[in-house]
Amino acid sequence: MRLFYSLLLLTLNTSQSYAAQSYAAQIALIIDDIGYRHSDETVLALPSTVTLSVLPHTPLGKQLAKTAHEKGHEIMLHLPMQALNGKTLGLGGLTNTMSEAQIRNTVIPITLII
């Protein structure tokens, strides 16, 4: 984890010094699978330039998304989808047998939660 934070800080500091150059590389950093563990709360200490991908219907997802948004983080919805290997799908996931109406009825309420 220390290596991750070191790379993050190095990336953020480096990108700022080259931001004025039009040919400078850009990087998007997204922390995925937020919402299940209390340790996920540590992402709130990261710079607001880090995007958080929050799983719906998780114990901490709604509150973490709200707090992170208030701190300036961009929030993405990590929407579960049917696995090809037949693995069990979590609550609010999409399957290949759903109609367009079923997909809408699943996705729209989730976006209102988060």
MARMIKE-216373 format. One record per residue: residue in one letter; chain; x, y negated, z of N, C-alpha, C, CB in turn. Coordinates in Angstrom, 1 decimal. Atoms other than C-alpha are relative to their C-alpha. Glycine has a CB too. Example, Ala and Ser with C-alpha at 12.3 -4.5 7.8 and 13.67 -1.06 7.14 Angstrom:
   type   mol     n.px     n.py     n.pz    ca.px    ca.py    ca.pz     c.px     c.py     c.pz    cb.px    cb.py    cb.pz
      A     A      0.9      1.2      0.0     12.3      4.5      7.8      0.9     -1.2      0.0     -1.0      0.0      1.2
      S     A     -0.9      1.1      0.0     13.7      1.1      7.1     -0.8     -1.1      0.8      0.4     -0.5     -1.4
This chain:
   type   mol     n.px     n.py     n.pz    ca.px    ca.py    ca.pz     c.px     c.py     c.pz    cb.px    cb.py    cb.pz
      M     A      0.8      1.2      0.0      0.0      0.0      0.0      0.9     -1.3      0.0     -0.9      0.0      1.2
      R     A     -0.9      1.2      0.0      2.9     -2.4      0.7      0.5     -0.2     -1.4      1.2      0.2      1.0
      L     A     -0.5      0.1      1.4      4.2     -1.7     -2.8     -1.1     -0.7     -0.8      0.3      1.3     -0.6
      F     A      1.1      0.7      0.7      0.8     -2.7     -4.2     -0.1     -1.5      0.3     -1.4      0.7      0.4
      Y     A      0.0      1.5     -0.3      0.7     -6.0     -2.3      1.2     -0.7     -0.5     -0.1     -0.1      1.5
      S     A     -1.2      0.6      0.5      4.3     -6.7     -3.3     -0.2     -0.3     -1.5      1.2      0.9      0.3
      L     A      0.2      0.1      1.5      3.4     -6.1     -7.0     -1.0     -1.1     -0.2     -0.3      1.3     -0.6
      L     A      1.0      1.0      0.2      0.3     -8.2     -6.6      0.6     -1.4      0.2     -1.1      0.2      1.0
      L     A     -0.6      1.4     -0.3      2.2    -11.2     -5.1      1.0     -0.4     -1.1      0.7      0.0      1.3
      L     A     -0.9      0.3      1.1      4.9    -10.9     -7.7     -0.7     -0.3     -1.3      0.9      1.2     -0.2
      T     A      0.7      0.3      1.2      2.4    -10.8    -10.5     -0.7     -1.4      0.0     -1.1      1.1     -0.2
      L     A      0.7      1.3     -0.1      0.4    -13.8     -9.2      1.0     -1.1     -0.1     -0.7      0.0      1.3
      N     A     -1.0      1.1      0.0      3.6    -15.9     -8.6      0.6     -0.1     -1.4      1.1      0.3      1.0
      T     A     -0.6      0.0      1.3      5.0    -14.9    -12.0     -1.0     -0.6     -1.0      0.4      1.4     -0.5
      S     A      1.0      0.5      0.9      1.8    -15.6    -13.9     -0.2     -1.5      0.1     -1.4      0.7      0.2
      Q     A      0.2      1.4     -0.2      1.5    -19.1    -12.4      1.2     -0.8     -0.7      0.0     -0.4      1.5
      S     A     -1.1      0.7      0.5      5.0    -20.1    -13.6      0.0      0.0     -1.5      1.3      0.6      0.5
      Y     A      0.1     -0.1      1.4      4.2    -19.1    -17.2     -1.3     -0.4     -0.6      0.4      1.4     -0.5
      A     A      1.4      0.2      0.4      0.6    -20.2    -17.3     -0.1     -1.1     -1.1     -0.8     -0.5      1.1
      A     A      0.1      1.1      1.0      1.4    -23.3    -19.5      0.4      0.5     -1.4      0.9     -1.1      0.5
      Q     A     -0.4     -0.5      1.3      2.9    -21.2    -22.3     -1.1      0.8     -0.6      1.3      0.8      0.2
      S     A      1.2     -0.7      0.7      0.3    -20.0    -24.8      0.3      1.5     -0.3     -0.3     -0.7     -1.3
      Y     A     -0.3     -1.4      0.3      2.1    -16.7    -25.4      0.2      0.8      1.3      1.3      0.0     -0.8
      A     A     -0.2     -0.8     -1.3      2.3    -15.7    -21.7     -1.1      1.1      0.1     -0.2     -1.0      1.2
      A     A      0.9     -1.2     -0.2      0.8    -12.3    -20.9     -1.0     -0.4      1.2      0.8      1.2      0.3
      Q     A      1.0      0.2     -1.1     -2.3    -12.2    -18.7     -0.3      1.4      0.5     -1.3     -0.7     -0.5
      I     A      0.3     -1.3     -0.6     -3.3     -9.5    -16.3     -1.3     -0.2      0.8      1.1      0.5      0.9
      A     A      1.2      0.0     -0.8     -6.7     -8.7    -14.7      0.2      1.1      1.1     -1.3      0.2     -0.8
      L     A     -0.1     -1.0     -1.1     -6.6     -7.0    -11.3     -1.3      0.2      0.6      1.0     -0.5      1.1
      I     A      1.3     -0.4     -0.5     -9.7     -5.1    -10.3      0.2      1.1      1.1     -0.9      0.4     -1.1
      I     A      0.0     -1.0     -1.0    -10.1     -3.3     -7.0     -1.3      0.8     -0.1      0.2     -0.6      1.5
      D     A      1.1     -0.8      0.3    -12.5     -0.4     -7.6     -0.5      0.8      1.2      0.3      0.9     -1.2
      D     A      0.6     -0.9     -1.0    -14.9      1.8     -5.5     -0.1     -0.7      1.3      0.9      1.2      0.1
      I     A      0.2      0.8     -1.2    -15.6     -0.9     -2.9     -1.4      0.4      0.6      0.1     -1.5     -0.2
      G     A      1.3     -0.1     -0.6    -18.4     -0.2     -0.4     -0.2      1.2      1.0     -1.0      0.2     -1.0
      Y     A      0.2     -1.2     -0.8    -17.9      3.2      1.4      0.7     -0.1      1.4      0.4      1.2     -0.7
      R     A     -0.9      0.0     -1.2    -15.1      2.6      3.9      0.2     -1.4      0.7      1.4      0.5     -0.4
      H     A     -0.2      1.3     -0.7    -14.6      0.0      6.6      1.4     -0.6     -0.4      0.0      0.2      1.5
      S     A     -1.3      0.5      0.5    -11.0     -0.3      5.3     -0.1     -0.8     -1.3      1.0      1.2     -0.2
      D     A      0.2      0.8      1.2    -12.5     -1.8      2.2     -0.1     -1.5      0.3     -1.3      0.4     -0.7
      E     A      0.0      1.4     -0.4    -12.9     -5.0      4.2      1.3     -0.7     -0.2     -0.5     -0.1      1.4
      T     A     -1.3      0.7      0.1     -9.2     -5.7      3.8      0.1     -0.7     -1.3      1.1      1.1      0.1
      V     A     -0.1      0.7      1.3     -9.8     -6.7      0.2     -0.4     -1.5      0.1     -0.9      0.7     -1.0
      L     A      0.5      1.4     -0.2    -11.4     -9.9      1.5      1.2     -0.9      0.3     -1.0     -0.1      1.2
      A     A     -1.2      0.8     -0.3     -7.8    -11.1      2.5      0.8     -0.2     -1.3      0.8      0.7      1.0
      L     A     -0.7      0.2      1.3     -6.7    -10.8     -1.2     -0.4     -1.4     -0.6     -0.3      1.1     -1.0
      P     A      0.4      1.3      0.6     -6.6    -14.0     -3.3     -1.3      0.2     -0.8      1.2     -0.4     -1.0
      S     A      1.3      0.0      0.7     -9.9    -14.9     -5.0      0.2      0.3     -1.5     -0.7     -1.3      0.2
      T     A     -0.2     -0.3      1.4     -8.3    -14.2     -8.4     -0.1      1.5     -0.2      1.4     -0.5     -0.4
      V     A      0.2     -1.4      0.2     -8.7    -10.5     -7.7     -1.5      0.3      0.0      0.7      0.8      1.3
      T     A      1.4     -0.4      0.2    -12.0     -9.0     -8.9     -0.3      1.3      0.8     -0.3      0.2     -1.5
      L     A      0.4     -1.1     -0.8    -13.9     -6.5     -6.8     -1.1      0.8     -0.7     -0.4     -0.4      1.4
      S     A      1.0     -0.8      0.6    -15.9     -3.6     -8.3     -0.7      0.8      1.1      0.6      0.9     -1.1
      V     A      0.7     -0.5     -1.1    -18.6     -2.7     -5.8     -1.0      1.1     -0.4     -0.8     -1.1      0.7
      L     A      0.9     -1.1      0.3    -20.5      0.6     -5.8     -1.4     -0.3      0.7      0.5      1.4      0.6
      P     A      1.3      0.3     -0.6    -24.3      0.2     -5.3     -0.4      1.1      1.0     -1.1     -0.1     -1.1
      H     A      0.6     -1.0     -0.9    -26.2      2.0     -2.5      1.1      0.6      0.9     -0.6      1.1     -0.8
      T     A     -1.0     -0.4     -1.0    -23.1      2.2     -0.2     -0.2     -0.8      1.3      1.4     -0.3     -0.6
      P     A      0.3      0.7     -1.3    -23.1      1.3      3.5      0.5     -1.4      0.1      0.6      0.8      1.1
      L     A     -0.6      1.3     -0.2    -20.9     -1.8      3.1     -0.1     -0.8     -1.3      1.4      0.1      0.4
      G     A     -0.1      0.7      1.3    -21.4     -2.7     -0.6     -0.6     -1.4     -0.1     -0.6      0.9     -1.0
      K     A      0.7      1.2      0.1    -24.0     -5.4     -0.3      0.7     -1.1      0.8     -1.4      0.1      0.5
      Q     A     -0.6      1.0     -0.8    -22.3     -7.3      2.5      1.4     -0.4     -0.5      0.1      0.5      1.5
      L     A     -1.3      0.3      0.5    -18.8     -7.0      1.1     -0.1     -0.8     -1.3      0.8      1.3     -0.3
      A     A      0.2      0.7      1.2    -20.0     -8.2     -2.3     -0.4     -1.5      0.3     -1.1      0.6     -0.9
      K     A      0.5      1.4     -0.4    -21.8    -11.2     -0.7      1.2     -0.8      0.6     -1.1      0.1      1.0
      T     A     -1.1      0.8     -0.7    -18.8    -12.2      1.5      1.1     -0.3     -1.0      0.6      0.9      1.1
      A     A     -1.1      0.2      1.0    -16.3    -11.7     -1.3     -0.4     -1.1     -1.0      0.3      1.3     -0.8
      H     A      0.5      1.0      0.9    -18.5    -13.8     -3.7      0.2     -1.4      0.6     -1.4      0.3     -0.4
      E     A     -0.1      1.3     -0.7    -18.6    -16.6     -1.1      1.5     -0.4      0.1     -0.6      0.2      1.4
      K     A     -1.4      0.4     -0.1    -14.8    -16.5     -0.9      0.6     -0.2     -1.4      0.8      1.1      0.7
      G     A     -0.4      0.3      1.3    -14.6    -16.9     -4.7      0.4      1.1     -0.9      1.1     -1.0      0.1
      H     A     -0.4     -1.1      0.8    -14.0    -13.4     -5.9     -1.1      0.3     -1.1      0.1      1.3      0.9
      E     A      0.9     -0.5      1.0    -15.6    -12.2     -9.1     -0.4      1.4      0.4      0.6      0.0     -1.5
      I     A      0.5     -1.3     -0.4    -17.8     -9.2     -8.4     -0.6      0.7     -1.2     -1.2     -0.2      1.1
      M     A      0.5     -0.9      1.1    -18.4     -6.3    -10.8     -0.8      1.1      0.6      1.2      0.5     -0.8
      L     A      0.8     -1.1     -0.4    -21.0     -3.6    -10.5      0.6      1.3     -0.5     -1.5     -0.1     -0.5
      H     A     -0.5     -1.3      0.4    -19.5     -0.1    -10.5     -1.2      0.9      0.0      1.1      0.5      1.1
      L     A      1.2     -0.7      0.2    -22.4      1.7    -11.9      0.3      1.5     -0.3     -0.9     -0.6     -1.2
      P     A     -0.3     -1.4      0.3    -22.2      5.5    -11.6     -0.8      0.5     -1.2     -0.4      0.9      1.3
      M     A      0.6     -0.6      1.1    -22.9      7.5    -14.7      0.2      1.5      0.0      0.5     -0.6     -1.3
      Q     A      0.0     -1.5      0.1    -23.5     11.2    -15.5      1.4      0.4     -0.4     -1.0      0.5     -0.9
      A     A     -1.3     -0.6      0.4    -20.2     13.2    -15.6     -0.2      1.1     -0.9      0.7      0.5      1.3
      L     A      0.1     -1.1      0.9    -19.6     15.6    -18.4      0.2      1.4      0.6      1.0     -0.2     -1.1
      N     A     -0.3     -1.3     -0.6    -18.4     18.3    -16.0     -1.2      0.4      0.9      1.2     -0.1      0.8
      G     A      1.1     -0.4     -0.8    -21.8     18.4    -14.2      0.1     -0.3      1.4     -0.2      1.5     -0.2
      K     A     -0.1      0.4     -1.4    -20.6     16.9    -11.0     -1.2     -0.8      0.4      1.3     -0.9      0.2
      T     A      1.2      0.7     -0.5    -23.4     15.6     -8.8      0.1     -1.5     -0.1     -0.2      0.4      1.5
      L     A      0.1      1.5      0.2    -24.4     12.0     -9.5     -0.6     -0.6      1.3     -0.8     -0.3     -1.2
      G     A      0.4      0.8     -1.1    -24.8      9.5     -6.7     -1.3     -0.8     -0.2      1.1     -0.9      0.5
      L     A      1.3      0.8      0.0    -27.9      7.4     -5.9      0.2     -1.2     -1.0     -0.3     -0.5      1.3
      G     A      0.0      1.1      0.9    -28.6      4.9     -8.6      0.8      0.2     -1.3      0.5     -1.2      0.7
      G     A     -0.8     -0.3      1.1    -26.6      6.6    -11.3     -0.9      0.2     -1.3      0.8      1.2      0.2
      L     A      0.7     -0.1      1.3    -27.5      6.8    -15.0      0.3      1.4     -0.6      0.4     -1.1     -1.0
      T     A     -0.3     -1.3      0.7    -27.9     10.1    -17.0     -0.4     -0.2     -1.4     -0.9      1.1      0.7
      N     A      0.2      0.1      1.5    -28.0     10.8    -20.7     -1.5      0.4     -0.4      0.9      0.9     -0.7
      T     A      1.4     -0.4      0.3    -31.7     12.0    -20.4     -0.9     -1.1      0.4     -0.3      1.3      0.8
      M     A      0.9      1.1     -0.4    -33.0      8.7    -19.1     -0.5     -0.8     -1.2      0.7     -0.9      1.0
      S     A      0.5      0.9      1.0    -35.2      6.5    -21.3      0.5     -1.4      0.3     -1.6      0.1      0.0
      E     A     -0.4      1.4     -0.2    -34.5      2.9    -21.8     -0.7     -0.7      1.2     -0.2     -0.8     -1.3
      A     A      0.8      0.5     -1.1    -37.2      2.0    -19.4      0.5      0.5      1.4     -1.5      0.3     -0.1
      Q     A     -0.5     -0.5     -1.3    -35.8      4.3    -16.7      1.4     -0.6      0.3      0.2      1.5     -0.1
      I     A     -1.3      0.6     -0.2    -32.3      2.8    -17.2     -0.2     -1.4      0.5      0.8     -0.1     -1.3
      R     A      0.4      1.3     -0.5    -33.8     -0.7    -16.8     -0.5      0.0      1.4     -1.0     -0.7     -1.0
      N     A      0.6     -0.1     -1.4    -35.7      0.3    -13.7      1.0      0.4      1.0     -1.2      1.0      0.0
      T     A     -1.1     -0.4     -0.9    -32.5      1.7    -12.2      1.0     -1.1      0.1      0.7      1.2     -0.6
      V     A     -1.0      1.0      0.0    -30.1     -1.1    -13.2     -0.4     -1.3      0.6      0.6     -0.2     -1.4
      I     A      0.4      1.3     -0.4    -32.1     -4.2    -12.6     -0.1     -0.2      1.5     -1.4     -0.4     -0.6
      P     A      0.0      0.2     -1.5    -32.9     -3.6     -8.9      1.4      0.1      0.6     -0.8      1.2      0.6
      I     A     -1.4     -0.1     -0.5    -29.2     -2.7     -8.3      0.7     -1.4     -0.1      0.8      1.0     -0.7
      T     A     -0.6      1.3      0.2    -28.1     -6.1     -9.7     -0.6     -1.0      0.9     -0.2     -0.5     -1.5
      L     A      0.6      0.9     -1.0    -30.5     -7.8     -7.3      0.5      0.3      1.4     -1.5      0.1     -0.1
      I     A     -0.6     -0.4     -1.3    -29.0     -5.9     -4.4      1.3     -0.6      0.2      0.0      1.5      0.2
      I     A     -1.4      0.5      0.0    -25.5     -6.9     -5.2      0.1     -1.3     -0.6      1.0      1.0     -0.7
